[in-house]
Amino acid sequence: MAERRFEIARIPGFATIAVATFVMLYLPIAALVTFSFNEGNSVAVWSGFSLHWYEKAWANQAVKDATVRSLTIAVCAALISTTVATLAAMGTTRRAKFRGETFIYVAINQPLMVPEIVTAVALMILFGMVKQATGYQGLGYLILAHSAFCIPFAYLPIRARLEGMDLSLETAAGDLYATPWQTFRHVTLPLLGPGILAGAMLAFVISLDDVIITEFVKSGGQDTLPTYMLGQLRRTMTPEVNAISTALLGLTVVLLTAFFLLTRKRD
C-alpha cells in the first residue's frame, strides 16, 4: 500500500483559517483604498465616488514638501546602505572562513533583531549630542539613521545572490590574468546586479515607510510623508489621508513586485 504524503492543505480547517487570515490582512487595506474615493468627509460612511481627496492631496503644499523630503531621504539612504551592504556581502562571502564571521554577520543584521524603538532612542541620544556640539540641524541625521537601519535589508538579498553565483567564472577570469578590479567590474558586478538592485529597492521601501526612527530623530519642520500622516491622524481624519496612503501603497506594491521578479529563482 502506497504511503500517503503529508499535505498541510488537507488538514481540516486549513482552508477556513487561510481565508480568515487573508480577510484580516487585506480587508482593512481594501476599506482604506475604497474610502479614499469617498465624496464626503467621513472615512466610514460612503457618500459617493469622487477623486476630490486625491485632488486636495495633490494641491496640498505640506504633502508635496513631505513627499519630496521622504523621497530625498529614501534615495540617499538606499544608495548609502546598498553600497555598504555590497562591500559587507563581498567581504563575508568572497573569502575563506575566519574567526568572528558569525559575530560580524550578527552585527550587520542587528537592526533586524533589536526592537526599532530601541534603535530610535539610541540614535536620538547620539544625534542629540552631535546637534548640541555642532549646531547642525539638517536632514543629514535622518539620512544617516535610515541608512544604518536599512543596511541589513539591502545586505540579505545581495549576500543571497553572491552565495548563488558560480565562482568558476571569477576563477576563470583570474586564470586569464584579469586583475581583481577587472574581475569585479566585468564578471562579478554584472552577475550581482539584480541582487544589488533588489537590495536597493528593499532599502528604499523600508526608508520610505519608516515612522519610529524618523519621529525620534527629526528636527522641527522635517516631517516625512509617514510622520505627516501620523500628525494628521492626531487631528481630524479625512479621506485625504486615505488618498495619500493609497498612493504610498501603490508605490510600495510596484517596488516589491519588482523586487520579487528580480530575486525569484529561474529554472
N, C-alpha and C positions, 0 to 999 in steps of 0.2 A: 504494500500500500504506500503510495507516494506521500511523503511528508509535506504538509501544507506550510507555506511560508507565512511568517508573521507579517501582517499588514495593519498598520495603525488605523487606516481608514475603515477597517471592518469592525473596530471596537464599537459597541452600542453607545450611541450618544455623541460620537465623534463629530458627525456632520452638524448636529444641533449646536454643539459648543463652537465649532468653526464659524458657523453662520452668525451666532450671537457675538463672537469676538469681532468679526468684520463689521457688524452693525454698530457695536460700541465704539469702534475705532473711527469709522467713516461717517456715521450719521451726524455727529457734531460738525464735521467739515462740510458735509452737504448742506446742512442748515445755514452755516456761515456764508457759503457761496450763494445760496438761494436768496437770503435776505440782503445780500449786497446789491441785488437788483430791485429791492423794495422801493416803492414810490414814497411811502410815508417815513416818519421819523423812527418808528418802532423797529426793534430788532427781533420782535417776537410775534407781531401781528401783521399779516400780509395785506397790503393795500393796493397792489397792482405792480405791473412790470415797469421799470424805468432805469435809465442809465444816469439819473440825476446825481447819485452819490459818487460815481466814477468821475463825472464832470467836475463836481465840487472838489474832490481829492486832487484832480489834475490842476485845478486853479489855486489850490492852497499852497502859498509860498513856503509855509513851515514844513509841509510834506515834501516839497521839492528840495529844500535845504537838507532835511534829514536824509532823504534818499541819496543825494549826491555825497553827503558825508558817509553814509553807510557803504556806498559803492567804493569810495576812495579808500576807506579803511579795509574793506574786504579784499580789494585788488592788491593793495600793498601787503597785507597780511598773507595772502595766498602766495605771492611771489617770494616773500622772505621765508615763510615756513616751508615752501616746496624746495627752495634752494638748500636750506639747512637739512631738510629731510632726505634729499637726494644724496648729499655728502655723507650723512649718517648711514643711510642704507648701503652705499658703496663701501663705507668703512667697516660695516658689520657683516657683509656677505662676501666681499671680494678679497678675502684673506683667510688664512688658516685659523682654526680655533685658538682662542687665547684666554688666559685667566681674566676674570672680570667681565667676560662677554655678557653673561646673564644680568649682571648689575647694570651694565650700560643699556641693555635692552629695557630693563625695568625703569631706568632713569628717563629714557626717551619717552616711554609711554606713561609716565607718572600722571600727567593731566587726565588720562582716561580712568585712573584708579582712585584719585583723590576727589572728594566732592568739590564741585565747581565753586561753591560758596567759600570754601577754604582757600582755594587759589585766588579768588576775587579779593578776599580780605588781605591776604599776603601781598598781593600786587598793590592794593590801595595803600597799605602801610609803607611799602618800599617806595612807590612813586610819590607818596606824600612827603617823605624825607627829601627826595630829589627835587620836588617842586619848591620846598622851603629853601633848599640850598641854592638852587639856580634861578628861581623865579619864572621858569618856563612853564606855560600852561597849555601848550598846543596839542594837536592831535597825535603827536609822536608817542605819547604814553599809551593811547588806545591801540595804535598800530603795533607797538611792541608787545602789549598784553595779548592782543588777538594772535599775533604771530607765534608767541610762545605756546599759547593754548592749542593752536592748530597744527603744530609740528607733528604730533603722533598721528593725527588724522591723515596727513599727507604721507607720513612715513610708512604706514602699513601697506597701502597698495603699491608703493614704489618697491618696498622690500619684497613683497609677494611677486612682483614682476621680475625682479632680479633673480629670485630663487627659482623661477620657472624658465629662465633663459639658459640656453646651451653654452657652456663655457668653451666648447671646442672652437667656436668661431673666433673668440678672443685669443685663444691659444694659437690658432692658425695665423691670425694677424701678427702675433709676436714672432712666430716662426718665419714670417715673410719680412722680418726686420722693421715692422711698424713700431714707432715709439709708443710709450704708454698713452701719451696725449692723442696720437693719431688713432690708436685702437679705441680709445674712449669716444673720440669725435665721430669716427666713421663706422664703428661697429656697435659699441655699447649704447651710445646715446640714441641712435635711430631705433634700436630694438626696445630701449627703455622708454621711448617717447610716450606711448599710450599710458604707461604707469605714471609717469610724471604728470601728464595732462589730467589723468583721473585723480591723482592726489591733489593737484591744484584746484580742481573743481570742487572736491570734497571740502578742502580748507576754505574755499570761497563761501560755500553754503553755510558752513559752521560759523564763520565770522559774521556773515550777513544776518544770521538768525540770532546771534548771541544777545542776551539781555543781562544776565547776572554780572559778568565781568565788566561789561560796559557801564552798568549802573553804578558800580563801585569805583571805577577808575576815572570816568569822565569828569570834566570840569563844567562850569556853568556855560550854557549855550552850545553844548556839544552833543545834543541828542541825536542818536541814530534813529532809523525808522522804527525798530522794535521798541526802543525806550520812549519814543514819541507816542506810539500807540498805547504803551502802558500808562503814560501820563493822561491820555485821553480817556482811558477806561476809568481812571480815578475821578473823572468829572462826569459829564453827561455822555453816555454812549449812544452813538448814532450809527446808521448803516455805512457811514463814511469809513469807519474802522473796518467794517466787513469788506468794503471795496479795496482798501489798502491791503488787508490780509489776503484777499483773493489774488491780487496781483503778485504779492510776495509768494504765495503758494504756487502760482503758475510758474514763476521763475525757478523756484526750488525743484518742482517736478521736472522741468525741462533739463536742468543741470544734473539731477540724479539719474534721469533716464540716459543722458549722455554718458554718465559715469558707469552705469550698468553695461551699456553697449561696449565701452572701451575695455572693461575688465572681465567680461564674460569669456569663458574658455571656448576656443574654436576647435572643432573636430579636425 
